[in-house]
């Protein structure tokens, strides 16, 4: 086990449940993309960042894993949302008639 035997039960359950939810959202996005899946992953990433303090496993190795994975998931989800919403439709250039 990566977290070792010293990780609390709460930390292990939180990290496994969050990881499973992120994996399911990512698999769903592969088959049928929808922006709600990226929003859900963004919220899960933020949850992983704050969960060590809310669930009481701060200052442990599990906290470092939780924050690292949370920052990564939140960053890539926010990046995907930004790229999708920032992609403005490009208007084709008006073609001037050729001069002969």
Beta strands, then each sheet from edge to edge (+ up, - down):
end
